Amino acid sequence: MARGVIVASNRGPVTFVRNGDGTVTAKRGAGGLVTALSGALAAAGGRWIASALTEDDRRASEAGRFEVEVGGAACRLRYLPFDPQTFDRYYNG
């Protein structure tokens, strides 16, 4: 039984953005990683584990794992909410 692709990265395939009316929308993530792996996820399915970079990403992470569309296919996403100071020290320390 195939389990699909597992991606672990700093940025996720989507980021959550709060609109002017207060609603939250998932926007496709920036960068080449999403583009490069979209085909593999579309073909094989899979899971993506990433850092919750924004406050709305952190709120989404409270739900645990959830599904998002990446490259025309659904994948399971899990955002991990790291302490901002720990994150900063890792990347800037």
N, CA, C and O atoms as a CHARMM CRD file, in Angstrom:
* protein
*
  372
    1    1 MET  N      0.83600  -1.17500   0.00000 PROA 1      0.00000
    2    1 MET  CA     0.00000   0.00000   0.00000 PROA 1      0.00000
    3    1 MET  C      0.88500   1.24400   0.00000 PROA 1      0.00000
    4    1 MET  O      1.69000   1.42400   0.91300 PROA 1      0.00000
    5    2 ALA  N      0.75000   2.09200  -0.99500 PROA 2      0.00000
    6    2 ALA  CA     1.53600   3.31700  -1.10700 PROA 2      0.00000
    7    2 ALA  C      1.05300   4.35400  -0.10000 PROA 2      0.00000
    8    2 ALA  O     -0.15000   4.51500   0.10800 PROA 2      0.00000
    9    3 ARG  N      1.99000   5.05000   0.52000 PROA 3      0.00000
   10    3 ARG  CA     1.64700   6.05600   1.52000 PROA 3      0.00000
   11    3 ARG  C      1.83000   7.46300   1.00500 PROA 3      0.00000
   12    3 ARG  O      1.37200   8.40400   1.65200 PROA 3      0.00000
   13    4 GLY  N      2.47400   7.65000  -0.12400 PROA 4      0.00000
   14    4 GLY  CA     2.66800   8.97400  -0.68100 PROA 4      0.00000
   15    4 GLY  C      3.97400   9.60200  -0.22700 PROA 4      0.00000
   16    4 GLY  O      4.82600   8.95500   0.38300 PROA 4      0.00000
   17    5 VAL  N      4.10100  10.86100  -0.53800 PROA 5      0.00000
   18    5 VAL  CA     5.30200  11.63700  -0.27900 PROA 5      0.00000
   19    5 VAL  C      5.16900  12.32400   1.07800 PROA 5      0.00000
   20    5 VAL  O      4.09100  12.80600   1.42600 PROA 5      0.00000
   21    6 ILE  N      6.25300  12.37200   1.84100 PROA 6      0.00000
   22    6 ILE  CA     6.28500  13.14000   3.07900 PROA 6      0.00000
   23    6 ILE  C      7.28500  14.26800   2.89300 PROA 6      0.00000
   24    6 ILE  O      8.45500  14.02600   2.59600 PROA 6      0.00000
   25    7 VAL  N      6.82200  15.50200   3.06700 PROA 7      0.00000
   26    7 VAL  CA     7.66300  16.68400   2.91800 PROA 7      0.00000
   27    7 VAL  C      7.78100  17.34900   4.28200 PROA 7      0.00000
   28    7 VAL  O      6.77400  17.58800   4.94800 PROA 7      0.00000
   29    8 ALA  N      9.00400  17.64800   4.69600 PROA 8      0.00000
   30    8 ALA  CA     9.24800  18.41600   5.91700 PROA 8      0.00000
   31    8 ALA  C     10.06800  19.63100   5.51600 PROA 8      0.00000
   32    8 ALA  O     11.18000  19.49500   5.00500 PROA 8      0.00000
   33    9 SER  N      9.52100  20.81800   5.74800 PROA 9      0.00000
   34    9 SER  CA    10.20000  22.04200   5.31400 PROA 9      0.00000
   35    9 SER  C      9.88700  23.19300   6.26100 PROA 9      0.00000
   36    9 SER  O      8.97800  23.11300   7.08700 PROA 9      0.00000
   37   10 ASN  N     10.65100  24.25000   6.12300 PROA 10     0.00000
   38   10 ASN  CA    10.39300  25.44600   6.92200 PROA 10     0.00000
   39   10 ASN  C      9.07200  26.08000   6.49700 PROA 10     0.00000
   40   10 ASN  O      8.21200  26.34200   7.33800 PROA 10     0.00000
   41   11 ARG  N      8.90800  26.32500   5.21200 PROA 11     0.00000
   42   11 ARG  CA     7.67500  26.92400   4.69000 PROA 11     0.00000
   43   11 ARG  C      6.71600  25.85400   4.22800 PROA 11     0.00000
   44   11 ARG  O      7.12000  24.80900   3.71700 PROA 11     0.00000
   45   12 GLY  N      5.45000  26.12700   4.41400 PROA 12     0.00000
   46   12 GLY  CA     4.43100  25.19100   3.98000 PROA 12     0.00000
   47   12 GLY  C      3.95700  25.48100   2.57100 PROA 12     0.00000
   48   12 GLY  O      4.36700  26.47000   1.96300 PROA 12     0.00000
   49   13 PRO  N      3.09700  24.62600   2.05100 PROA 13     0.00000
   50   13 PRO  CA     2.59200  24.81200   0.69100 PROA 13     0.00000
   51   13 PRO  C      1.58800  25.96000   0.59100 PROA 13     0.00000
   52   13 PRO  O      1.34300  26.48200  -0.49700 PROA 13     0.00000
   53   14 VAL  N      1.01300  26.34700   1.71800 PROA 14     0.00000
   54   14 VAL  CA     0.10100  27.49000   1.77000 PROA 14     0.00000
   55   14 VAL  C      0.44100  28.32000   3.00200 PROA 14     0.00000
   56   14 VAL  O      1.05300  27.82800   3.95000 PROA 14     0.00000
   57   15 THR  N      0.04000  29.57300   2.97300 PROA 15     0.00000
   58   15 THR  CA     0.11000  30.41300   4.15300 PROA 15     0.00000
   59   15 THR  C     -1.26200  31.03600   4.32500 PROA 15     0.00000
   60   15 THR  O     -1.95500  31.31400   3.34600 PROA 15     0.00000
   61   16 PHE  N     -1.64000  31.24800   5.53900 PROA 16     0.00000
   62   16 PHE  CA    -2.96300  31.79100   5.81000 PROA 16     0.00000
   63   16 PHE  C     -2.87700  33.29900   5.96000 PROA 16     0.00000
   64   16 PHE  O     -2.03700  33.81500   6.69800 PROA 16     0.00000
   65   17 VAL  N     -3.75900  34.00500   5.24700 PROA 17     0.00000
   66   17 VAL  CA    -3.75500  35.46000   5.20200 PROA 17     0.00000
   67   17 VAL  C     -5.11600  35.97100   5.63800 PROA 17     0.00000
   68   17 VAL  O     -6.15100  35.49800   5.16800 PROA 17     0.00000
   69   18 ARG  N     -5.10100  36.94200   6.54300 PROA 18     0.00000
   70   18 ARG  CA    -6.35000  37.55800   6.99900 PROA 18     0.00000
   71   18 ARG  C     -6.72400  38.67200   6.03400 PROA 18     0.00000
   72   18 ARG  O     -5.93200  39.57800   5.77400 PROA 18     0.00000
   73   19 ASN  N     -7.93800  38.59500   5.50700 PROA 19     0.00000
   74   19 ASN  CA    -8.45100  39.58800   4.56400 PROA 19     0.00000
   75   19 ASN  C     -8.99700  40.79500   5.31900 PROA 19     0.00000
   76   19 ASN  O     -9.16100  40.74500   6.53800 PROA 19     0.00000
   77   20 GLY  N     -9.27500  41.86700   4.60600 PROA 20     0.00000
   78   20 GLY  CA    -9.80500  43.08000   5.20000 PROA 20     0.00000
   79   20 GLY  C    -11.11000  42.87900   5.94200 PROA 20     0.00000
   80   20 GLY  O    -11.39900  43.60100   6.89600 PROA 20     0.00000
   81   21 ASP  N    -11.90400  41.90400   5.51500 PROA 21     0.00000
   82   21 ASP  CA   -13.18900  41.64800   6.17500 PROA 21     0.00000
   83   21 ASP  C    -13.06100  40.68100   7.35500 PROA 21     0.00000
   84   21 ASP  O    -14.06500  40.30500   7.96000 PROA 21     0.00000
   85   22 GLY  N    -11.81000  40.27500   7.68700 PROA 22     0.00000
   86   22 GLY  CA   -11.58800  39.39700   8.83700 PROA 22     0.00000
   87   22 GLY  C    -11.55700  37.91700   8.52000 PROA 22     0.00000
   88   22 GLY  O    -11.18900  37.11300   9.37600 PROA 22     0.00000
   89   23 THR  N    -11.94000  37.53500   7.29500 PROA 23     0.00000
   90   23 THR  CA   -11.88000  36.11800   6.93400 PROA 23     0.00000
   91   23 THR  C    -10.43400  35.71300   6.66000 PROA 23     0.00000
   92   23 THR  O     -9.59600  36.55000   6.32600 PROA 23     0.00000
   93   24 VAL  N    -10.15700  34.43900   6.80200 PROA 24     0.00000
   94   24 VAL  CA    -8.82100  33.91800   6.56900 PROA 24     0.00000
   95   24 VAL  C     -8.84600  33.05400   5.31900 PROA 24     0.00000
   96   24 VAL  O     -9.71100  32.19300   5.15900 PROA 24     0.00000
   97   25 THR  N     -7.88200  33.29800   4.43300 PROA 25     0.00000
   98   25 THR  CA    -7.79000  32.57900   3.17000 PROA 25     0.00000
   99   25 THR  C     -6.43900  31.89800   3.06400 PROA 25     0.00000
  100   25 THR  O     -5.42100  32.47300   3.45100 PROA 25     0.00000
  101   26 ALA  N     -6.41800  30.68300   2.54600 PROA 26     0.00000
  102   26 ALA  CA    -5.16300  29.98100   2.28200 PROA 26     0.00000
  103   26 ALA  C     -4.63800  30.43000   0.92900 PROA 26     0.00000
  104   26 ALA  O     -5.32500  30.30900  -0.08500 PROA 26     0.00000
  105   27 LYS  N     -3.41500  30.95000   0.91800 PROA 27     0.00000
  106   27 LYS  CA    -2.75600  31.37100  -0.32700 PROA 27     0.00000
  107   27 LYS  C     -1.58900  30.43100  -0.59700 PROA 27     0.00000
  108   27 LYS  O     -0.90700  29.98800   0.32800 PROA 27     0.00000
  109   28 ARG  N     -1.37100  30.13700  -1.85500 PROA 28     0.00000
  110   28 ARG  CA    -0.26500  29.25500  -2.24100 PROA 28     0.00000
  111   28 ARG  C      1.04500  29.83800  -1.73800 PROA 28     0.00000
  112   28 ARG  O      1.28700  31.03800  -1.86200 PROA 28     0.00000
  113   29 GLY  N      1.88500  28.98600  -1.17300 PROA 29     0.00000
  114   29 GLY  CA     3.16700  29.42400  -0.63800 PROA 29     0.00000
  115   29 GLY  C      4.11800  29.89400  -1.72500 PROA 29     0.00000
  116   29 GLY  O      4.07300  29.42300  -2.86100 PROA 29     0.00000
  117   30 ALA  N      4.97700  30.83100  -1.35500 PROA 30     0.00000
  118   30 ALA  CA     5.97200  31.36100  -2.28800 PROA 30     0.00000
  119   30 ALA  C      7.17900  30.43400  -2.31900 PROA 30     0.00000
  120   30 ALA  O      7.42700  29.68100  -1.37800 PROA 30     0.00000
  121   31 GLY  N      7.91100  30.50100  -3.39900 PROA 31     0.00000
  122   31 GLY  CA     9.15300  29.74000  -3.49000 PROA 31     0.00000
  123   31 GLY  C      9.05700  28.54200  -4.40800 PROA 31     0.00000
  124   31 GLY  O      7.97500  28.10700  -4.80300 PROA 31     0.00000
  125   32 GLY  N     10.22000  28.02900  -4.73100 PROA 32     0.00000
  126   32 GLY  CA    10.31100  26.93800  -5.68700 PROA 32     0.00000
  127   32 GLY  C      9.96700  25.57000  -5.13800 PROA 32     0.00000
  128   32 GLY  O      9.63200  24.66500  -5.90300 PROA 32     0.00000
  129   33 LEU  N     10.04500  25.39900  -3.82000 PROA 33     0.00000
  130   33 LEU  CA     9.77500  24.07800  -3.25000 PROA 33     0.00000
  131   33 LEU  C      8.34900  23.62500  -3.51800 PROA 33     0.00000
  132   33 LEU  O      8.11400  22.46800  -3.86600 PROA 33     0.00000
  133   34 VAL  N      7.39400  24.54200  -3.35600 PROA 34     0.00000
  134   34 VAL  CA     5.98700  24.19900  -3.61100 PROA 34     0.00000
  135   34 VAL  C      5.81000  23.81400  -5.07400 PROA 34     0.00000
  136   34 VAL  O      5.15000  22.82400  -5.38800 PROA 34     0.00000
  137   35 THR  N      6.39600  24.59200  -5.95400 PROA 35     0.00000
  138   35 THR  CA     6.30700  24.30300  -7.38800 PROA 35     0.00000
  139   35 THR  C      6.94800  22.95800  -7.71200 PROA 35     0.00000
  140   35 THR  O      6.38600  22.15800  -8.46100 PROA 35     0.00000
  141   36 ALA  N      8.13000  22.71500  -7.14100 PROA 36     0.00000
  142   36 ALA  CA     8.85800  21.48100  -7.44700 PROA 36     0.00000
  143   36 ALA  C      8.13700  20.23200  -6.94900 PROA 36     0.00000
  144   36 ALA  O      8.17800  19.19000  -7.60300 PROA 36     0.00000
  145   37 LEU  N      7.47600  20.33100  -5.79500 PROA 37     0.00000
  146   37 LEU  CA     6.87000  19.14000  -5.20400 PROA 37     0.00000
  147   37 LEU  C      5.38700  18.97700  -5.49800 PROA 37     0.00000
  148   37 LEU  O      4.80300  17.94600  -5.16300 PROA 37     0.00000
  149   38 SER  N      4.77200  19.96800  -6.11400 PROA 38     0.00000
  150   38 SER  CA     3.34500  19.88400  -6.42800 PROA 38     0.00000
  151   38 SER  C      3.01500  18.67800  -7.29100 PROA 38     0.00000
  152   38 SER  O      2.01800  17.99500  -7.05400 PROA 38     0.00000
  153   39 GLY  N      3.84700  18.41200  -8.28800 PROA 39     0.00000
  154   39 GLY  CA     3.60500  17.27600  -9.17400 PROA 39     0.00000
  155   39 GLY  C      3.67300  15.95000  -8.43900 PROA 39     0.00000
  156   39 GLY  O      2.84000  15.07000  -8.65500 PROA 39     0.00000
  157   40 ALA  N      4.67000  15.80700  -7.56600 PROA 40     0.00000
  158   40 ALA  CA     4.80900  14.55900  -6.81000 PROA 40     0.00000
  159   40 ALA  C      3.62700  14.35900  -5.87000 PROA 40     0.00000
  160   40 ALA  O      3.11300  13.24900  -5.73400 PROA 40     0.00000
  161   41 LEU  N      3.20100  15.43400  -5.22700 PROA 41     0.00000
  162   41 LEU  CA     2.05000  15.33300  -4.32900 PROA 41     0.00000
  163   41 LEU  C      0.77500  15.02600  -5.11000 PROA 41     0.00000
  164   41 LEU  O     -0.06500  14.24900  -4.65500 PROA 41     0.00000
  165   42 ALA  N      0.63200  15.63800  -6.28500 PROA 42     0.00000
  166   42 ALA  CA    -0.55200  15.38200  -7.10600 PROA 42     0.00000
  167   42 ALA  C     -0.58400  13.92200  -7.55900 PROA 42     0.00000
  168   42 ALA  O     -1.65000  13.30600  -7.59100 PROA 42     0.00000
  169   43 ALA  N      0.57900  13.36500  -7.91000 PROA 43     0.00000
  170   43 ALA  CA     0.63200  11.99400  -8.41700 PROA 43     0.00000
  171   43 ALA  C      0.51500  10.94800  -7.31500 PROA 43     0.00000
  172   43 ALA  O     -0.16400   9.93500  -7.48500 PROA 43     0.00000
  173   44 ALA  N      1.17700  11.19100  -6.18400 PROA 44     0.00000
  174   44 ALA  CA     1.26400  10.15300  -5.16100 PROA 44     0.00000
  175   44 ALA  C      0.48900  10.46100  -3.88600 PROA 44     0.00000
  176   44 ALA  O      0.32600   9.59000  -3.03200 PROA 44     0.00000
  177   45 GLY  N      0.01200  11.69500  -3.75600 PROA 45     0.00000
  178   45 GLY  CA    -0.58800  12.09500  -2.48500 PROA 45     0.00000
  179   45 GLY  C      0.51200  12.27200  -1.45900 PROA 45     0.00000
  180   45 GLY  O      1.67900  12.00000  -1.74100 PROA 45     0.00000
  181   46 GLY  N      0.15400  12.71900  -0.28900 PROA 46     0.00000
  182   46 GLY  CA     1.18800  12.82900   0.71800 PROA 46     0.00000
  183   46 GLY  C      0.85800  13.77300   1.84200 PROA 46     0.00000
  184   46 GLY  O     -0.26300  14.26400   1.97000 PROA 46     0.00000
  185   47 ARG  N      1.87400  14.01500   2.65700 PROA 47     0.00000
  186   47 ARG  CA     1.75300  14.86800   3.83300 PROA 47     0.00000
  187   47 ARG  C      2.86300  15.89700   3.81500 PROA 47     0.00000
  188   47 ARG  O      3.97000  15.63400   3.34600 PROA 47     0.00000
  189   48 TRP  N      2.54800  17.07900   4.33400 PROA 48     0.00000
  190   48 TRP  CA     3.52100  18.16300   4.39800 PROA 48     0.00000
  191   48 TRP  C      3.55700  18.65300   5.83500 PROA 48     0.00000
  192   48 TRP  O      2.51900  18.96700   6.41900 PROA 48     0.00000
  193   49 ILE  N      4.75600  18.71700   6.40200 PROA 49     0.00000
  194   49 ILE  CA     4.96300  19.20600   7.76300 PROA 49     0.00000
  195   49 ILE  C      5.83300  20.44600   7.65800 PROA 49     0.00000
  196   49 ILE  O      6.89700  20.40400   7.04000 PROA 49     0.00000
  197   50 ALA  N      5.39100  21.56300   8.25900 PROA 50     0.00000
  198   50 ALA  CA     6.11500  22.82300   8.12100 PROA 50     0.00000
  199   50 ALA  C      5.97000  23.69000   9.36200 PROA 50     0.00000
  200   50 ALA  O      5.14800  23.41900  10.23700 PROA 50     0.00000
  201   51 SER  N      6.77800  24.73100   9.41900 PROA 51     0.00000
  202   51 SER  CA     6.70000  25.70400  10.50900 PROA 51     0.00000
  203   51 SER  C      5.49800  26.61200  10.30900 PROA 51     0.00000
  204   51 SER  O      5.18700  27.01200   9.18700 PROA 51     0.00000
  205   52 ALA  N      4.83300  26.93100  11.39800 PROA 52     0.00000
  206   52 ALA  CA     3.75200  27.91800  11.36900 PROA 52     0.00000
  207   52 ALA  C      4.42300  29.29100  11.44200 PROA 52     0.00000
  208   52 ALA  O      4.84600  29.71600  12.51700 PROA 52     0.00000
  209   53 LEU  N      4.52200  29.98600  10.30500 PROA 53     0.00000
  210   53 LEU  CA     5.28400  31.22900  10.23700 PROA 53     0.00000
  211   53 LEU  C      4.47900  32.46600  10.60200 PROA 53     0.00000
  212   53 LEU  O      5.05300  33.45800  11.05100 PROA 53     0.00000
  213   54 THR  N      3.18100  32.43200  10.42200 PROA 54     0.00000
  214   54 THR  CA     2.35300  33.59900  10.72800 PROA 54     0.00000
  215   54 THR  C      1.40000  33.27500  11.87300 PROA 54     0.00000
  216   54 THR  O      1.21000  32.11200  12.22900 PROA 54     0.00000
  217   55 GLU  N      0.81500  34.30200  12.43400 PROA 55     0.00000
  218   55 GLU  CA    -0.15500  34.09200  13.51200 PROA 55     0.00000
  219   55 GLU  C     -1.34100  33.27000  13.01500 PROA 55     0.00000
  220   55 GLU  O     -1.86100  32.42700  13.74800 PROA 55     0.00000
  221   56 ASP  N     -1.77200  33.50600  11.78200 PROA 56     0.00000
  222   56 ASP  CA    -2.88700  32.72200  11.23300 PROA 56     0.00000
  223   56 ASP  C     -2.47000  31.28100  10.94500 PROA 56     0.00000
  224   56 ASP  O     -3.29300  30.37300  11.05800 PROA 56     0.00000
  225   57 ASP  N     -1.20200  31.05300  10.57400 PROA 57     0.00000
  226   57 ASP  CA    -0.69400  29.68300  10.45900 PROA 57     0.00000
  227   57 ASP  C     -0.75700  28.99300  11.82200 PROA 57     0.00000
  228   57 ASP  O     -1.13200  27.82500  11.91600 PROA 57     0.00000
  229   58 ARG  N     -0.38500  29.72600  12.88000 PROA 58     0.00000
  230   58 ARG  CA    -0.42300  29.16000  14.23100 PROA 58     0.00000
  231   58 ARG  C     -1.84800  28.78900  14.62700 PROA 58     0.00000
  232   58 ARG  O     -2.08100  27.74200  15.23100 PROA 58     0.00000
  233   59 ARG  N     -2.78800  29.64600  14.28600 PROA 59     0.00000
  234   59 ARG  CA    -4.19500  29.33400  14.59000 PROA 59     0.00000
  235   59 ARG  C     -4.63700  28.08000  13.83900 PROA 59     0.00000
  236   59 ARG  O     -5.33500  27.22900  14.39000 PROA 59     0.00000
  237   60 ALA  N     -4.22600  27.97600  12.58900 PROA 60     0.00000
  238   60 ALA  CA    -4.58600  26.79000  11.79600 PROA 60     0.00000
  239   60 ALA  C     -3.96000  25.53800  12.39700 PROA 60     0.00000
  240   60 ALA  O     -4.54400  24.45700  12.32100 PROA 60     0.00000
  241   61 SER  N     -2.77600  25.67300  12.99700 PROA 61     0.00000
  242   61 SER  CA    -2.09700  24.50700  13.56400 PROA 61     0.00000
  243   61 SER  C     -2.84100  23.95100  14.77100 PROA 61     0.00000
  244   61 SER  O     -2.65200  22.78900  15.13000 PROA 61     0.00000
  245   62 GLU  N     -3.67500  24.75800  15.39700 PROA 62     0.00000
  246   62 GLU  CA    -4.44300  24.28800  16.54900 PROA 62     0.00000
  247   62 GLU  C     -5.39300  23.15300  16.18100 PROA 62     0.00000
  248   62 GLU  O     -5.77400  22.35000  17.03200 PROA 62     0.00000
  249   63 ALA  N     -5.77000  23.09400  14.91200 PROA 63     0.00000
  250   63 ALA  CA    -6.67100  22.03900  14.44300 PROA 63     0.00000
  251   63 ALA  C     -5.94100  20.71400  14.23600 PROA 63     0.00000
  252   63 ALA  O     -6.57600  19.69300  13.97100 PROA 63     0.00000
  253   64 GLY  N     -4.61500  20.72200  14.35600 PROA 64     0.00000
  254   64 GLY  CA    -3.84200  19.51400  14.08800 PROA 64     0.00000
  255   64 GLY  C     -3.61500  19.37800  12.59600 PROA 64     0.00000
  256   64 GLY  O     -3.28100  20.35600  11.92700 PROA 64     0.00000
  257   65 ARG  N     -3.79200  18.18000  12.06600 PROA 65     0.00000
  258   65 ARG  CA    -3.62200  17.95200  10.63100 PROA 65     0.00000
  259   65 ARG  C     -4.90400  18.31300   9.89700 PROA 65     0.00000
  260   65 ARG  O     -6.00700  18.08900  10.39700 PROA 65     0.00000
  261   66 PHE  N     -4.74500  18.87100   8.71600 PROA 66     0.00000
  262   66 PHE  CA    -5.90000  19.18700   7.88900 PROA 66     0.00000
  263   66 PHE  C     -5.49100  19.09100   6.43000 PROA 66     0.00000
  264   66 PHE  O     -4.30200  19.00800   6.12300 PROA 66     0.00000
  265   67 GLU  N     -6.45300  19.10100   5.53900 PROA 67     0.00000
  266   67 GLU  CA    -6.15700  18.97300   4.11100 PROA 67     0.00000
  267   67 GLU  C     -6.17600  20.32800   3.42900 PROA 67     0.00000
  268   67 GLU  O     -7.00400  21.18700   3.73200 PROA 67     0.00000
  269   68 VAL  N     -5.23700  20.50200   2.49400 PROA 68     0.00000
  270   68 VAL  CA    -5.17800  21.68500   1.64300 PROA 68     0.00000
  271   68 VAL  C     -4.94100  21.22000   0.21600 PROA 68     0.00000
  272   68 VAL  O     -4.50200  20.09400  -0.01600 PROA 68     0.00000
  273   69 GLU  N     -5.23300  22.08600  -0.72900 PROA 69     0.00000
  274   69 GLU  CA    -4.98200  21.76900  -2.12700 PROA 69     0.00000
  275   69 GLU  C     -3.62300  22.31700  -2.52800 PROA 69     0.00000
  276   69 GLU  O     -3.31900  23.48900  -2.30100 PROA 69     0.00000
  277   70 VAL  N     -2.81300  21.46000  -3.12200 PROA 70     0.00000
  278   70 VAL  CA    -1.48800  21.83400  -3.61000 PROA 70     0.00000
  279   70 VAL  C     -1.35100  21.30800  -5.01900 PROA 70     0.00000
  280   70 VAL  O     -1.38600  20.09600  -5.23500 PROA 70     0.00000
  281   71 GLY  N     -1.19800  22.18800  -5.97100 PROA 71     0.00000
  282   71 GLY  CA    -1.00700  21.76200  -7.35400 PROA 71     0.00000
  283   71 GLY  C     -2.16100  20.95400  -7.90300 PROA 71     0.00000
  284   71 GLY  O     -1.95800  20.06100  -8.72500 PROA 71     0.00000
  285   72 GLY  N     -3.37000  21.25400  -7.46100 PROA 72     0.00000
  286   72 GLY  CA    -4.54200  20.55900  -7.96400 PROA 72     0.00000
  287   72 GLY  C     -4.86700  19.25900  -7.24300 PROA 72     0.00000
  288   72 GLY  O     -5.81100  18.56500  -7.61900 PROA 72     0.00000
  289   73 ALA  N     -4.10000  18.92200  -6.21300 PROA 73     0.00000
  290   73 ALA  CA    -4.36000  17.69800  -5.46100 PROA 73     0.00000
  291   73 ALA  C     -4.36700  18.00600  -3.96900 PROA 73     0.00000
  292   73 ALA  O     -3.68900  18.92600  -3.51200 PROA 73     0.00000
  293   74 ALA  N     -5.12900  17.24000  -3.22800 PROA 74     0.00000
  294   74 ALA  CA    -5.19900  17.42900  -1.78000 PROA 74     0.00000
  295   74 ALA  C     -3.99700  16.76800  -1.10600 PROA 74     0.00000
  296   74 ALA  O     -3.57100  15.68100  -1.49500 PROA 74     0.00000
  297   75 CYS  N     -3.46400  17.43900  -0.09800 PROA 75     0.00000
  298   75 CYS  CA    -2.44700  16.81700   0.73800 PROA 75     0.00000
  299   75 CYS  C     -2.75400  17.17400   2.18500 PROA 75     0.00000
  300   75 CYS  O     -3.39500  18.18500   2.47100 PROA 75     0.00000
  301   76 ARG  N     -2.28700  16.33400   3.07900 PROA 76     0.00000
  302   76 ARG  CA    -2.48700  16.58800   4.50500 PROA 76     0.00000
  303   76 ARG  C     -1.37100  17.50200   4.97300 PROA 76     0.00000
  304   76 ARG  O     -0.20300  17.28200   4.65100 PROA 76     0.00000
  305   77 LEU  N     -1.72800  18.52100   5.72700 PROA 77     0.00000
  306   77 LEU  CA    -0.77800  19.52100   6.18800 PROA 77     0.00000
  307   77 LEU  C     -0.78100  19.56700   7.70500 PROA 77     0.00000
  308   77 LEU  O     -1.83400  19.48800   8.34000 PROA 77     0.00000
  309   78 ARG  N      0.39900  19.69500   8.27600 PROA 78     0.00000
  310   78 ARG  CA     0.53200  19.89400   9.72300 PROA 78     0.00000
  311   78 ARG  C      1.52200  21.02100   9.93700 PROA 78     0.00000
  312   78 ARG  O      2.69100  20.90200   9.57200 PROA 78     0.00000
  313   79 TYR  N      1.06100  22.11900  10.53000 PROA 79     0.00000
  314   79 TYR  CA     1.94900  23.21700  10.89600 PROA 79     0.00000
  315   79 TYR  C      2.39500  23.02900  12.33500 PROA 79     0.00000
  316   79 TYR  O      1.58400  22.71500  13.20700 PROA 79     0.00000
  317   80 LEU  N      3.68600  23.22100  12.58500 PROA 80     0.00000
  318   80 LEU  CA     4.22900  23.12400  13.92700 PROA 80     0.00000
  319   80 LEU  C      4.51400  24.53100  14.43500 PROA 80     0.00000
  320   80 LEU  O      5.30400  25.25400  13.82800 PROA 80     0.00000
  321   81 PRO  N      3.88400  24.93400  15.53800 PROA 81     0.00000
  322   81 PRO  CA     4.08500  26.29000  16.05000 PROA 81     0.00000
  323   81 PRO  C      5.30100  26.35700  16.97500 PROA 81     0.00000
  324   81 PRO  O      5.23300  25.95000  18.13500 PROA 81     0.00000
  325   82 PHE  N      6.40600  26.87200  16.45200 PROA 82     0.00000
  326   82 PHE  CA     7.61100  27.02600  17.25400 PROA 82     0.00000
  327   82 PHE  C      7.57600  28.35300  18.00400 PROA 82     0.00000
  328   82 PHE  O      6.98900  29.32900  17.53700 PROA 82     0.00000
  329   83 ASP  N      8.21300  28.37400  19.17200 PROA 83     0.00000
  330   83 ASP  CA     8.37500  29.60800  19.91700 PROA 83     0.00000
  331   83 ASP  C      9.15700  30.60200  19.04300 PROA 83     0.00000
  332   83 ASP  O     10.22000  30.24500  18.53400 PROA 83     0.00000
  333   84 PRO  N      8.66600  31.83900  18.85400 PROA 84     0.00000
  334   84 PRO  CA     9.34900  32.80000  17.97200 PROA 84     0.00000
  335   84 PRO  C     10.81300  33.04500  18.33400 PROA 84     0.00000
  336   84 PRO  O     11.64000  33.21600  17.43900 PROA 84     0.00000
  337   85 GLN  N     11.15500  33.06600  19.63000 PROA 85     0.00000
  338   85 GLN  CA    12.54100  33.29300  20.03200 PROA 85     0.00000
  339   85 GLN  C     13.43000  32.11500  19.61900 PROA 85     0.00000
  340   85 GLN  O     14.55300  32.32500  19.16100 PROA 85     0.00000
  341   86 THR  N     12.95200  30.90500  19.77000 PROA 86     0.00000
  342   86 THR  CA    13.70200  29.72000  19.36400 PROA 86     0.00000
  343   86 THR  C     13.90800  29.72900  17.85200 PROA 86     0.00000
  344   86 THR  O     15.00400  29.44400  17.36800 PROA 86     0.00000
  345   87 PHE  N     12.87000  30.05200  17.12100 PROA 87     0.00000
  346   87 PHE  CA    12.94300  30.11800  15.65600 PROA 87     0.00000
  347   87 PHE  C     13.97300  31.15600  15.23200 PROA 87     0.00000
  348   87 PHE  O     14.80500  30.88600  14.36500 PROA 87     0.00000
  349   88 ASP  N     13.92400  32.34800  15.84000 PROA 88     0.00000
  350   88 ASP  CA    14.85300  33.43500  15.51100 PROA 88     0.00000
  351   88 ASP  C     16.29900  33.03300  15.81900 PROA 88     0.00000
  352   88 ASP  O     17.20100  33.28400  15.01900 PROA 88     0.00000
  353   89 ARG  N     16.51300  32.41000  16.97800 PROA 89     0.00000
  354   89 ARG  CA    17.87900  32.02300  17.34500 PROA 89     0.00000
  355   89 ARG  C     18.42300  30.95600  16.39800 PROA 89     0.00000
  356   89 ARG  O     19.61700  30.94100  16.10000 PROA 89     0.00000
  357   90 TYR  N     17.55100  30.06400  15.92400 PROA 90     0.00000
  358   90 TYR  CA    18.00400  29.03000  14.99900 PROA 90     0.00000
  359   90 TYR  C     18.46000  29.63600  13.67200 PROA 90     0.00000
  360   90 TYR  O     19.51600  29.27800  13.15100 PROA 90     0.00000
  361   91 TYR  N     17.66100  30.55400  13.13300 PROA 91     0.00000
  362   91 TYR  CA    17.97200  31.11600  11.81700 PROA 91     0.00000
  363   91 TYR  C     18.91600  32.31200  11.86100 PROA 91     0.00000
  364   91 TYR  O     19.59200  32.58600  10.87000 PROA 91     0.00000
  365   92 ASN  N     18.98200  33.02300  12.96700 PROA 92     0.00000
  366   92 ASN  CA    19.76800  34.24800  13.03100 PROA 92     0.00000
  367   92 ASN  C     20.88600  34.21100  14.07100 PROA 92     0.00000
  368   92 ASN  O     21.66000  35.16100  14.18800 PROA 92     0.00000
  369   93 GLY  N     20.96900  33.12100  14.82100 PROA 93     0.00000
  370   93 GLY  CA    21.95500  33.06500  15.91000 PROA 93     0.00000
  371   93 GLY  C     23.23800  32.37000  15.51800 PROA 93     0.00000
  372   93 GLY  O     24.15100  32.25200  16.33600 PROA 93     0.00000
